[in-house]
């Protein structure tokens, strides 16, 4: 495997491990270990708003981070759908 092939395969992969806190409809994650070193800065966090649409769908939107509020855009809203 060439270096270019390794980068192509590895680039889209993302991984983070740490702690989380769930309060009502807000999820806050605090990374401890991450593929991206910038996520591991002390005090780093991201808060997400969770909106349940029905029994099989949840919308997740980033609302706040250690750098400040995150503007509402379609780019930071993701729909998670449970498949059975």
Secondary structure, 3 states (H helix, E strand, C coil): CCHHHHHHHHHCCCCEEEEEEEECCEEEEEEEEECCHHHHCCCCCEEEEEEEEECCEEEEEEEEECCEECCCCHHHEEEEECCC
